[in-house]
Amino acid sequence: MRISIFGLGYVGAVSAACFAERGHTVTGVDPNADKVELINSGHAPVVEAELTELTRRAVAQKRLHATTDPVSAVLETELTFVCVPTPSQPNGNLDFRFIEKVCAEIGAALREKQGFHVVVVRSTILPGTLKDLAIPTLERASGRRAGEDFGVCHNPEFLRESTAVADFRNPSKTVIGATDSRSADRVASLYEGLPGPLLRCAIEVAEMVKYADNSWHATKVTFANEVGKICKSLGVDSHKVMDIFCQDAKLNLSSYYLKPGFAFGGSCLPKDLRAITYHARSHDVSTPLLNSLMFSNREQIEQGIAMVLAARRKKIGLLGFSFKAGTDDLRESPLVEVIERLLGKGFDLRLYDRNVNIAKLTGANREYIMKSIPHIERLMVASVEEVLDHAEVIVIGNRGEEFTGLAERLRPDQLVIDFVRIQQIEERHGNYSGICW
């Protein structure tokens, strides 16, 4: 199939390369000329395992190219994915301007197009967004009717940053909400042969599924951290408690998030949690547990900062400060807040994260750094050794592969504060403290 994909961030770039790998011809669309140039030269615009090689191969095989021209992309393809961001507003509601802008562009192209075209929104959106915003915008711009003259689907993504390519190839589920069965069939054919159930449902159900998933994932992280803090106060090994807890798989609980550790962050969980609780409040629905999660998460950040302050040492090294290993995403990373707070209190910091390189960042991540935290660049060093040479306190922020064997490189006088539980350091280093164990 000939596919166009609007938005070349994490979801769009991964989807483009993976659909091309499955034999489709893909046109990526983005107003950022740097991203377009990167893809057309065979480079991935984001850090993600396997993505660079997939992109290079797809471009070389002429199955993938990118453009800044939305009209030609729609006219030359049969199906269009919308993968643009839906960032948070200050009150927690979503900012839909990118969805509205792209739908207007796609609709204008559809006005000129002959034949049936399917528009698939893959961005994370609240229930009712297609009905109240996307479809009316498409219909106004095109002069045509959804479900009759063109199709509209919602196909939420379940891609985790740092494992997105593997998740695309091995989905836990594929969900399609559609205006009509013809459109649903066309989208379903894209995933033929992939494992996991393919589930068709109402559009509003498809829109809600991602929020149900991410709200539950956020709940699991916070729940385990609170259990961990209680266990630590009692001298009980919180990981042993939670390992036993996770033996019960009958209630469909995943053990992936059920490890006490640091605060949740990233571009999905905080944003989606704010959005769904705002949505509940605006409809007078009481959600006390969900409302409490961000408060508890804030306490986890405060706990991490308090542990550093309690060490009473000024030279601090932070190993890993993207919100998790294997990604360069700093948006809403709780580690960035730790850095900001410690800087404000006069600490002497050195930072290292292999995947975060200011010179290579593009798009929203670079804009976020340059506008919100530009001073982080001067604190970054090129190796783990430079952090270890400087610091009296080592803070382990994520599970980067380069931190394997770190225990042998630590000085006896250095204090380790571990937010993620790197077991070999705990077992071999005397001055060790875990945030919940």
C-alpha positions in Angstrom: 0.0 0.0 0.0 1.1 3.6 -0.5 1.1 5.3 2.9 1.7 8.9 4.0 2.6 9.7 7.6 2.2 13.2 9.0 4.5 13.9 11.9 8.0 12.4 12.1 8.6 12.2 15.9 8.9 8.9 17.8 5.6 7.4 16.6 5.8 8.7 13.1 9.4 7.8 12.4 9.1 4.3 13.9 5.8 3.7 12.0 7.3 4.9 8.7 10.3 2.7 8.9 8.4 -0.4 10.1 5.6 -0.1 7.5 8.3 0.2 4.9 10.0 -2.9 6.3 6.7 -4.7 5.8 6.7 -3.9 2.1 4.7 -0.7 1.9 5.8 2.6 0.2 5.8 5.4 2.8 6.0 9.2 2.4 6.8 11.0 5.6 5.5 14.5 6.1 6.8 17.1 8.5 7.2 20.9 8.5 10.7 20.5 10.0 13.1 20.5 7.1 15.9 19.1 9.2 13.9 15.9 10.0 12.9 15.6 6.3 16.6 15.9 5.3 17.7 13.4 7.9 15.2 10.7 6.7 16.0 11.4 3.0 19.7 10.9 3.7 18.9 7.6 5.5 19.1 8.7 9.1 16.5 8.3 11.8 15.4 11.7 13.4 15.2 10.1 16.9 17.3 7.7 19.0 15.6 4.3 19.0 17.0 0.8 18.8 17.2 -0.5 15.2 15.5 2.6 13.7 18.6 4.0 12.0 19.3 0.8 10.1 15.6 0.3 9.2 15.4 3.9 7.9 18.6 3.6 5.9 17.5 0.3 4.3 14.0 1.7 3.5 15.4 4.8 1.8 17.9 2.8 -0.2 15.1 0.5 -1.4 13.0 3.6 -2.3 10.3 2.5 0.1 10.6 5.6 2.2 11.1 9.3 1.6 10.0 12.5 3.4 8.6 15.8 2.3 7.4 19.1 3.7 4.5 19.1 1.1 1.3 17.8 2.6 -0.8 18.0 -0.6 1.4 15.9 -2.8 1.8 13.3 0.0 -2.0 12.8 0.2 -2.5 12.8 -3.5 0.1 10.2 -4.1 -1.0 7.8 -1.4 -4.0 5.7 -0.4 -3.9 6.0 3.3 -2.7 8.8 5.7 -1.5 8.4 9.3 -1.6 11.3 11.6 1.2 11.0 14.2 1.5 14.6 15.4 2.0 15.5 19.1 -0.8 16.4 21.4 1.0 18.3 24.2 -0.4 19.3 27.5 -1.8 22.7 28.2 -1.2 24.3 31.7 -4.5 23.0 33.0 -3.8 19.4 31.9 -6.1 19.4 28.9 -4.6 18.5 25.5 -3.4 21.0 22.9 -5.1 19.9 19.7 -3.7 22.6 17.4 -1.4 20.2 15.5 -4.3 17.7 15.0 -6.5 20.5 13.7 -3.8 22.0 11.4 -2.9 18.6 9.9 -6.5 17.6 9.4 -7.1 20.9 7.6 -4.1 20.2 5.3 -5.2 16.6 4.6 -8.8 17.8 3.9 -7.6 20.4 1.5 -5.7 17.7 -0.4 -8.8 15.4 -0.4 -10.8 18.1 -2.1 -8.5 17.6 -5.1 -8.3 13.8 -4.9 -10.2 11.1 -6.8 -11.0 7.8 -5.1 -11.5 6.7 -1.6 -8.8 7.7 0.9 -8.5 6.6 4.6 -7.2 9.0 7.3 -5.9 7.2 10.4 -5.2 9.2 13.6 -2.5 7.5 15.6 -1.8 10.4 18.0 -3.1 9.9 21.5 -6.4 11.8 21.8 -9.2 11.9 24.3 -12.6 10.3 23.5 -14.7 12.5 21.3 -11.7 14.2 19.5 -12.3 12.5 16.2 -16.1 13.2 16.3 -15.9 16.8 17.6 -12.7 18.1 16.0 -10.8 15.9 13.5 -13.8 14.7 11.4 -15.5 18.2 11.2 -12.2 19.7 10.2 -11.6 17.1 7.5 -15.2 17.5 6.2 -15.0 21.4 6.1 -11.6 21.4 4.3 -12.5 18.7 1.8 -16.2 19.4 1.2 -16.8 15.6 1.6 -18.4 13.3 4.1 -16.5 11.0 6.4 -17.6 7.3 6.2 -18.9 7.8 2.7 -16.4 9.8 0.5 -13.4 9.1 2.7 -12.7 7.0 5.8 -11.5 7.9 9.3 -10.0 5.5 11.8 -8.3 5.7 15.2 -5.4 3.3 15.5 -3.7 4.0 18.9 -0.1 3.1 19.2 1.4 1.0 22.1 5.1 1.7 21.4 7.4 2.2 24.3 10.4 4.5 23.7 13.6 2.4 23.5 11.7 -0.7 22.4 9.4 0.8 19.9 10.6 -1.2 16.8 10.3 -4.5 18.7 6.8 -3.4 20.0 5.7 -2.6 16.5 6.7 -6.1 15.3 5.3 -7.9 18.3 2.2 -5.9 19.4 0.3 -6.9 22.5 -2.8 -5.9 20.7 -3.9 -3.9 17.6 -6.9 -1.7 18.1 -8.9 -0.1 15.2 -11.9 2.2 15.6 -13.4 3.3 12.3 -16.2 5.2 10.6 -16.9 2.3 8.3 -15.9 -1.4 7.7 -14.1 -0.6 4.4 -11.7 1.7 6.2 -11.2 -0.7 9.1 -10.4 -3.5 6.6 -7.8 -1.4 4.9 -6.0 -0.5 8.2 -6.3 -4.1 9.4 -4.5 -5.4 6.3 -1.4 -3.4 7.2 -0.9 -5.5 10.3 -1.6 -8.9 8.7 0.6 -11.6 10.2 1.6 -9.8 13.3 1.1 -11.5 16.7 -1.5 -10.4 19.2 -5.2 -9.9 18.9 -6.6 -7.4 16.3 -9.6 -5.7 17.9 -12.2 -3.6 16.1 -14.3 -1.3 18.1 -16.2 2.1 18.2 -13.9 5.1 17.6 -14.6 6.4 21.1 -13.5 3.0 22.6 -10.3 3.1 20.6 -9.6 6.7 21.7 -10.1 5.6 25.4 -8.0 2.5 25.3 -4.6 4.3 25.4 -5.7 6.3 28.4 -6.9 3.2 30.2 -3.5 1.6 29.5 -1.3 4.6 30.4 -3.4 5.5 33.5 -2.9 1.9 34.7 0.8 1.9 33.9 1.1 5.2 35.9 -0.8 3.6 38.7 1.5 0.6 38.8 4.6 2.7 39.1 3.2 4.9 41.9 1.7 2.0 43.7 5.0 0.1 43.8 6.9 3.2 45.0 4.5 3.7 47.9 4.8 0.1 48.9 8.6 0.5 48.6 8.7 3.5 50.9 6.7 1.7 53.5 8.9 -1.4 53.2 12.1 0.7 53.6 10.7 2.3 56.8 10.1 -1.2 58.2 13.5 -2.6 57.1 11.7 -5.0 54.7 13.1 -5.8 51.3 10.6 -4.1 49.0 11.7 -6.0 45.9 11.1 -9.4 47.5 7.7 -8.3 48.6 6.8 -7.1 45.1 8.4 -10.2 43.4 6.0 -12.4 45.4 3.1 -10.0 44.6 3.8 -10.3 40.9 3.6 -14.1 41.0 -0.2 -13.7 40.6 -0.7 -13.3 36.9 -4.3 -14.3 36.9 -5.6 -10.8 37.2 -3.7 -9.7 34.1 -1.0 -7.7 35.9 2.3 -7.1 34.2 5.4 -7.2 36.4 7.1 -4.7 34.0 6.2 -1.6 36.1 5.9 -3.3 39.5 9.4 -2.5 40.8 9.9 0.2 43.4 12.1 2.9 41.9 12.1 6.6 40.9 9.2 8.7 39.6 7.5 8.1 36.3 8.1 10.6 33.5 8.5 10.9 29.8 6.2 12.2 27.0 3.2 9.9 27.7 2.4 9.0 31.3 2.3 12.5 32.9 0.6 14.1 29.9 -2.1 11.4 29.5 -2.8 11.2 33.2 -3.3 15.0 33.4 -5.6 14.8 30.3 -7.8 12.0 31.6 -8.2 13.5 35.1 -9.0 16.9 33.5 -11.5 15.2 31.4 -13.1 13.5 34.4 -13.2 16.7 36.4 -14.8 18.6 33.5 -17.6 15.9 33.6 -18.0 15.9 37.4 -16.6 12.3 37.6 -14.6 11.7 40.9 -11.3 9.9 40.3 -9.5 10.1 43.7 -6.8 7.5 42.9 -5.9 9.0 39.6 -6.0 12.5 41.1 -3.5 11.4 43.8 -0.9 9.9 41.4 0.9 13.0 40.4 1.0 14.1 44.0 2.6 10.8 45.0 5.0 11.0 42.0 6.0 14.5 43.2 6.8 13.0 46.6 9.1 10.4 44.9 11.0 13.3 43.3 11.3 15.1 46.6 12.5 11.9 48.2 15.3 11.5 45.7 16.3 15.1 46.2 16.2 14.7 50.0 18.5 11.7 49.8 21.1 13.8 47.9 20.7 16.7 50.4 21.1 14.3 53.3 24.5 13.2 52.0 25.9 16.7 52.8 28.4 16.6 49.9 28.6 19.2 47.1 30.1 17.3 44.2 27.3 15.3 42.5 27.4 13.1 39.4 24.3 11.9 37.6 24.5 8.9 35.4 21.5 8.8 33.0 19.1 11.7 33.0 16.7 10.9 30.1 13.6 9.5 31.7 14.7 5.9 30.9 17.6 4.2 29.2 17.7 3.8 25.5 16.0 7.1 24.6 17.1 10.8 24.3 13.8 12.1 25.5 14.1 14.7 28.3 10.5 16.0 28.2 9.1 15.6 31.7 12.0 13.5 32.8 12.0 13.6 36.6 15.8 13.5 36.5 15.8 16.9 34.9 13.9 18.3 37.8 16.4 16.8 40.2 19.2 18.5 38.2 17.4 21.8 38.3 16.7 21.7 42.0 20.3 20.7 42.9 21.7 23.5 40.7 19.5 26.0 42.5 20.9 24.8 45.8 24.5 25.4 44.7 25.6 21.8 44.0 28.5 21.2 41.6 27.1 18.8 39.0 28.4 16.6 36.2 26.0 14.8 34.0 26.4 11.9 31.6 23.9 10.1 29.3 25.1 8.4 26.2 21.9 9.1 24.2 21.6 12.8 25.0 23.7 14.9 22.6 22.6 18.5 22.1 24.2 18.7 18.7 22.2 15.8 17.3 18.8 16.6 18.9 16.0 17.8 16.6 12.4 18.9 16.8 10.5 19.1 20.1 13.3 17.7 22.2 15.9 20.2 21.1 13.3 23.1 21.4 12.5 21.9 24.9 16.2 21.9 25.9 17.1 25.2 24.3 14.1 27.1 25.8 13.7 25.4 29.2 17.0 23.9 30.3 19.8 25.4 28.1 22.3 25.4 31.0 22.3 21.5 31.1 24.6 21.5 28.1 27.5 23.0 30.0 27.2 20.3 32.8 27.3 17.4 30.4 30.5 15.4 30.1 31.6 12.8 27.5 32.2 9.7 29.6 31.2 7.9 32.8 34.8 8.3 34.0 34.6 12.1 34.0 31.6 11.8 36.3 33.3 9.3 38.6 36.5 11.5 38.8 34.4 14.5 39.8 31.7 13.3 42.1 31.5 12.5 45.8 27.9 11.3 45.3 26.9 9.2 42.3 23.2 9.2 41.4 22.1 6.4 39.1 19.2 7.8 37.1 18.4 5.1 34.6 19.6 1.6 33.5 22.0 2.6 30.7 24.0 -0.4 29.4 27.2 1.5 30.0 26.6 1.4 33.7 27.2 -2.4 33.8 30.4 -3.1 35.9 30.2 0.3 37.5 30.7 -1.2 41.0 34.4 -2.0 40.2 35.1 1.6 39.2 33.7 3.3 42.3 36.0 4.7 45.0 35.4 3.5 48.5 34.6 7.0 49.7 31.9 7.6 47.1 28.3 7.4 48.1 25.9 5.8 45.5 22.2 6.8 45.5 20.4 4.4 43.2 17.0 5.3 41.7 16.6 2.1 39.6 18.3 -0.7 41.6 21.4 -1.8 39.7 21.9 -5.0 41.7 25.6 -5.5 41.2 26.4 -2.1 42.8 24.2 -2.8 45.8 25.9 -6.1 46.3 29.5 -4.9 46.0 29.6 -1.2 47.2 29.4 -0.3 50.9 28.2 3.3 50.6 25.0 2.5 48.8 21.5 3.7 49.2 18.4 2.8 47.2 15.4 5.1 47.0 12.9 2.4 48.2 15.1 -0.5 49.4 
